[in-house]
């Protein structure tokens, strides 16, 4: 059996596990931090939408007027939903780019016969610390943009 190849495969699997675990941790932390923002969209804004839409239904209005009114009522909730989705996707992309840099450092360290796992873990730890600091700022920015009071 080819031991160096076997060790390289094991190291690749270990690196993939570290990356997967890190991505899972960041995703879970992001979801937890975004719960208040999502609650605001799903309850506060949705409630306002339904109240607004309810007011659209008058026997004196035509079907087209009612539809236009209801559509107008949906704008704030849809704008907020898409805004949060876009910003969250941008944040996730930053996380992925950061982890790809770590993956590149792992590959470079392997080629230079250095301690590739140590290089990967060090890079991932630094990325995690960075995102732990920026995540609350990211969420606060969303809350400010959406007018969510503390």
SVG drawing of the C-alpha trace seen along z (x, -y; Angstrom):
<svg xmlns="http://www.w3.org/2000/svg" viewBox="-70 -53 79 55">
<polyline fill="none" stroke="black" stroke-width="0.4" points="0.0,0.0 1.2,-3.5 1.7,-5.1 2.4,-8.7 -0.6,-8.7 -2.7,-7.2 -1.5,-9.9 -2.2,-12.6 -5.7,-11.3 -6.3,-11.3 -4.9,-14.8 -7.2,-15.9 -10.2,-14.4 -9.2,-16.0 -8.9,-19.4 -12.3,-19.0 -13.8,-18.1 -12.2,-21.2 -13.7,-23.4 -17.1,-21.7 -17.2,-22.1 -16.2,-25.7 -18.7,-26.6 -21.4,-24.8 -20.4,-26.8 -20.4,-30.1 -23.8,-29.3 -25.3,-28.4 -24.0,-31.5 -25.3,-33.6 -28.8,-32.0 -28.9,-32.6 -27.8,-36.2 -30.3,-36.8 -33.3,-35.4 -34.4,-38.9 -34.2,-40.3 -36.2,-37.3 -38.7,-37.7 -39.2,-41.3 -39.8,-40.4 -42.0,-37.3 -44.1,-38.9 -43.9,-42.7 -43.8,-43.4 -46.1,-40.5 -48.6,-41.8 -48.4,-45.3 -48.9,-43.8 -52.1,-41.9 -53.5,-44.9 -52.8,-47.1 -54.2,-44.6 -57.3,-44.2 -58.0,-47.9 -57.8,-47.5 -61.1,-45.6 -64.0,-48.0 -67.1,-47.3 -66.6,-50.7 -63.2,-49.7 -62.8,-47.8 -60.9,-44.5 -58.0,-46.3 -57.9,-48.9 -57.9,-46.3 -55.1,-44.3 -53.0,-47.4 -53.6,-48.4 -52.7,-44.9 -49.6,-44.9 -48.6,-48.2 -49.0,-46.8 -46.6,-44.0 -43.7,-46.2 -42.2,-46.8 -42.1,-43.2 -40.8,-42.0 -38.1,-44.8 -37.0,-43.8 -37.0,-40.1 -34.9,-40.5 -32.6,-43.0 -31.8,-40.5 -31.4,-37.6 -29.0,-39.6 -26.9,-40.9 -26.8,-37.4 -25.7,-35.9 -22.9,-38.6 -21.8,-37.8 -21.8,-34.0 -19.7,-34.7 -17.2,-36.6 -17.0,-33.5 -16.5,-31.2 -13.8,-33.4 -12.0,-33.5 -12.2,-29.7 -10.9,-29.3 -7.9,-31.4 -7.3,-29.0 -7.7,-26.1 -5.1,-27.7 -2.7,-28.1 -3.2,-24.4 -2.3,-23.4 0.7,-25.7 1.9,-24.3 1.5,-20.7 3.6,-21.6 6.3,-23.1 6.2,-20.1 5.2,-22.2 2.6,-21.4 -0.4,-21.9 -3.0,-21.1 -1.5,-23.6 -1.5,-26.2 -5.1,-25.4 -6.3,-25.4 -4.4,-28.6 -6.0,-30.3 -9.5,-29.0 -9.2,-30.1 -8.2,-33.6 -11.2,-33.6 -13.6,-32.4 -12.3,-35.2 -12.7,-37.8 -16.3,-36.7 -17.1,-36.4 -16.3,-40.2 -18.0,-41.2 -21.2,-39.1 -22.7,-41.4 -21.8,-44.4 -23.4,-42.8 -26.6,-42.1 -26.6,-45.6 -26.3,-47.1 -29.3,-45.0 -31.3,-46.1 -30.5,-49.7 -31.4,-49.5 -34.7,-47.9 -35.5,-50.3 -35.5,-47.6 -35.3,-49.2 -33.4,-47.4"/>
</svg>
